[in-house]
Amino acid sequence: MVFRRCLFIFFLLVPGCFLFGDSWNTITLDLSNTFTRDAKDNYYLLPGGKASMSFEMDSDRNIKGGIELSLDAGLSFPLVLDRLFIKARFDDLRLTMGKTRLPWGRGFFFNAGDIIWDSTSLVTDLAAQEFRTDASFLFSPYFSLGRFTFLEAVVLTPDIDPVDMAAAQLAGMPPELPLSHELRAGLHGQTKFFGADIEAAYLFEGAHVIDEADHKAMVSLFLSPYMDLYASVSSRLPQSLGDSESYGEVFYDNLQFSFGTFYSHSFESGASLSGRLETLLFPSKEFKALSIDERAAGDTYALYLYPEISFAPEPIMQFFLRAILSPVDLSTIIMLGGNFETYQNLVFYIASSLMLGEEEDLFCFENNGGFSIKTGISYVY
């Protein structure tokens, strides 16, 4: 019943988006079937479907607004507001307000410099075109200080779970609203030095209890001599320490690095080949194999790798190989996939993933999703 209501609201909004001039609209439909196994050696065929609508207005070159809604048949609260923002430019001052995402740090899969949304998680869909899509409601003034230099501030409001809000209303109870000291605020700047882009940022991470708040900082570097090279480093310090802790120890315990390189080559025939390799390093974490119980208790490995190779023999066809490697226990999850565009914006795709490793390793065939095949059709209007 909830899904039907959300479906009705979603398609009720679609026709209205075409009544406005000087705008562009995109509707994406994605239907898929996934064949997979679980840890008990049971196999499943899971249908999936997602529709998203993006509507942006740019009648004035100095003002841009947009909204993006998605409807996912696999969620208990299927209608999601992904983006809702207004961006305005006043000479060297730019203002951004609404639910959107700010690009802090460098990295496609691993990005230690993303101290707002923490782009270091291993839990993601390797078949996705974009891995990190988290967004929050924020206000950000951006000051241009030169051709390659800027400074921006940001204030982020705490996220409110719509499922919890709806459950509280149905139960006749007042919803639990965030407190003022749960706000997040930070400063981010970038400049160019000897051909390299250098970023630095600070973020105050508010908490429900002020003593549990965090201070985060990051530095990022990007240069492109003949291929893209980038690196980020970040850490955090709590608002208060325990009796047996020191700031140096806590800083080192939360220290993380990400490195990456990307290269793309185009052939005279029109084909293209690209490769990417990214590394995530936690110096204070374990360089020895961990048991399942140790990982469940919060211990993690110190090193992870993300390699990717993509080959497009022609613009309408692409094949890719992606993997997440855990060098410490020598386990991996590998995905091989491809997509083919028949008619304009109608894409057929297939992707198969396999986990390789011993039973106690981070990735192994006995895990949930140790093997899967996903096929689907995507259409963009």
N, C-alpha and C positions, 0 to 999 in steps of 0.2 A: 504493500500500500504506500509506504514511504517512497519507494522507488518510482511508482507511477506518478505521485505528486511532483517529485523532482523532475521527472521526464516532461510532465506537462508544463512546469515553470520554465524549463530550459528551452523548449521549442516555442513557448509563448514569447520569449525574449528575442528569438532569432529574427522574425520578420521586422521587428522594430528597429533593428540595427541597420536596415537598408533604407530607412527614411531620412537619414542624415547625409548631407553632402560633404565633400572634402574629407572623406574617411575611407578606410579600407577594412574589410572584414574577412576573416578566415574561419571556416568551419572544418574541423578535422574529425573523421570517423575512423576508428580502429577496431577491428574485430579479429579475434584470434582463438586458437585452440592449443592447449598445452598438454602434452603427454609426459607424465613425470612419475617418479617413485618416491616413497617415503622411507623412513628408517626401519620400518617393519616389513619391508620388501613388498608393499602393496603398490599397485600401479593405478594411476588415475588419468582420466581425460577431462581437463578443466576448460570450460568455455570462458571467454573474457570479452568485454566490450567497453569502449571508452569513447565519449564524444566531447570535444572541446570547441569553444567559440571564442575567438579573439576579435576585438573591435577597437580600433585606434582612430583618433581624430587628429589631423594635422593641417587644419585650414590655415593656421598661422605658423610660419616657420619658427617662431619663438615660443610656441605653446604646443604641447603634445599631451594627449590624454589617452588612456586605454583601460579596457576591462577584459579579463579572460576568465571564463567559467569552464569547468569540466564536469562531466557526468560519468562516474565510474560504476559499472554494474557490480563490481566486486566489493564495494565498501558498504558498511552499515549506514553511513550518512553520505549518500552518493554525490550530492551536488556540492561542489567545492569552488570557492572563490580563489583562484590562483593568483590573479593580478588585478589591481585597481589603483591607478596612479594618475597624477598630473605632474608634468614637468614644464617649467617656465624658465626662460632665459632673459636676463637683463644685462646686456653687455658682458662684463666679466663675472657676473653673479648668476648662478643657476640654482633653482629650487626644485626639489623632488619631494612629493608627499603622497602617501598611500601605501598599498601593499605591493612591494616590488623587491628587487634584489640588487645589491651593490657588489661590483666585482672587486674584491680585495684579494691580493696575492695572485700567484700564478700557478696553474695546474689544471689539467683536463680531468683526471681521475683523482689524484692525490694533490691536495693544496693545503699545506700547513699554514699558509698565510690567511686563510679564510677563518678568522677568529670569531666571526659573527655566527656562521652556520656550521662550522667544523666539517670541512670537506675531506675527511680522512676515513670515513666508514667503509668497511668491506661489504656491507649489506646493500646491494644495489642490483638492478637488472642490467646485466652486461649487454643485452640486446637493445637497450635504449640509445637514442641518438644524443641525448643530453643526460648526464648522470646527476648533476647537482642543480636542483630546481627549487630548493626551499626559498621562501620569501616571507617577509614580515611587514607589518605596518610600521612606517618610519617617517621621519622628517629629516631632510638632509640639505643644507646649504653648501654650495660648491663655489669656490673662489678660484678663478684662473689667475695665476701669477706669472704667466709667460707662455711661450709656445709649447713647452713640454713640462710645465710645472703647474701644479694645482694643490689646493688644500680644501678638504671637505670635512664637515662635522656631521654627526648623525645621532639621532635620538630614536630608539626603538621601543615601542610599547610592548608589554608582555602579550604573548599569544593566548587567546581564549579558545578553548576547545568547544566547538559548537555542539558536540554530542553531550558533553557535560552540562552545557547551558540548557539544552532541550530536556535532558533528564531531570534537572532541578525544577524546571517550569512544570513538567508533568507531575512531579511529586509535590507541587505546591510549596516549594522551598525557595528562598532567595538564592540566586547563583553566587558562587564565590568569585568575587571580582579581584583583580590584581591590585596590590598596594603601590603607592608612589615610589617606594624604594626598590621595587622590582623592575624599574626601568633600566634599559641599557643605553649607554651613551659613549661616544668615542670620537676620535680624530684620526684622519687618514690623509697622507700627503704623498706626492710623487714628483720626481724630477729626473732629469737626464744628466749623466756624468760620464764623459768619455764614451759616448755611444750606448751606454747601458741605462735602462730604466730602473730606477731605485724607488721602492715603496717603503713606507713605514707607517705603522698604525698602533693606536692604543684603544682599548675598549674596557669600560667598566661594566661588569656583568652583575646586575642586581639580583637579589634573591629574596625569598619570602621572609627570611630572617636576615637582618642587615649584616650580622657577623659572618654569614656564610657567603657573602658576595665575593666576587673574584675580580682581579685586575689582569687583563691580557694584553700582550704586545707582540708585534711581528715585524719582520723585515723581509723584503722580497727583492729579487734581482732578475732582470730579463735582458738578454742581448741576442742579436740575430746576425752573426757574421755570414755564414752560408747555410746554417740551420738554426732553429730556435733552441736556445738554451735558457733554462729558468730554474730558480731555486727559491725556497721560502723557509724561514725558521720562525718559530713562535714558542711561547711559554705562558704560564699564568702563575699568579701569586694570590693566595686567599686574603680576605680582609683581616683575618686574625689567624694566629698560629697556635698549635697545641704546645704543651709544656716541653715536650721532647723534640720539637721540630725547629729547624732554622730556615731562613729565607733561601739560603743557598741550596739546601737539600730539596726543598719544595720546588724551587725553580728548575733544578736539574731533573727531578722526577717528572715534571710536566713538559720538558723540552722535547720538541719534535721538529724534524727536518723533512722537506720534500724536494726532490730534484727531478728534472725532466729534460728531455730533448725530443724534438719533432722535426722530421724532414719530409718534404714532398717533392716529387719529380713528375713532370708532364712530358709525355712522348709526342713525337710528331704525328703519330697515328690518332691522337686524341685521347689515348689511354693515360691513366695517372696511377702512381704508386706512392704510398705514404707509409711512414713508420714512426712509432712513438714508443718511448720507454720512460717510465716514471718510477721513482723510488720513494718509499716512506720509511723514515728511520726514527725510532724512539731509543735514544742512547741508554736510558736507565732501565729498559725492559729486558726480557729474557732472550739470551742467545742459545738457550738449550731447549730441548723438546719438553712440552708441558702436557700433562694428562688432561683429560676432559674435566675432572673435578677442579684442577688448578685454574683452568681457563674460566670455568663457571664462577670461581671465587674472585675473578677480576684480573688475573694475570694475563698478560698479552705478550706476543713476540715483538722483538725489536726491529725486524726488517720485513718489508713486503715490496713486491715488484708488480708493476702493471705494464706488460708489453702489448703492442697492438700493431698489426699490419693490415693495410687496406689496399685493395687493387680494384680499379674501375676500368675495364676494357673499353667501355664507352659510357657516355653520360647517363644512360638509362639503366645501367647495370653496375652492381658493386658487390664485392666479396670481402669479408673481413675475418680476421683471426684475433681474438682477444683472450687475455688470461689474467688471473690474479695468482701470483706465486708466493708461497711461504718458504723462503730458502732455509729457515731454521729447521723445520721438520720435513723439508723436501716434498711438500704436497702442493697441489694446484687445482684450480678450476679453469677449464679451457672451454671457450665457445667459438664455434665455427658457424658463420652465417652468410647470408646474401640477400639481396633484394633486386627486384626487376620491375621497372616502370613500363606498363603497356600503353594504355591511353594516358593522356595528360593528367598528372597528379594521382593516378591510380597505381598503387605499388603493392606487389605481392612480395612477401618476405618469409624467410625460414631461418631458424637459428637452433643449433643443438649444443648443449653444454654437458660436460662430463667432469666429475671430480675424481682426482687420482691421488692416492695416499694410503697409508696404513690406517687401521681401525681407530687408533687414538689420535691421529693427526687432525690438523685444522680442517683440511679438505679430504674427504674420502667417499668412496662410492656408497658406503652404508649410511651417510647422512641424509636428512631430508633434502630432496632435490639433487641427489647424487648423480642423477641422469635425467635429462629432459629434452624434449623437442617441441619447439613452438613454431606454429605456422599462422599466418594471418594476412589480412588485406587492410590497407590504409588508403583513405581517399581524402584529399584536401580540396575544398571548394573555396 
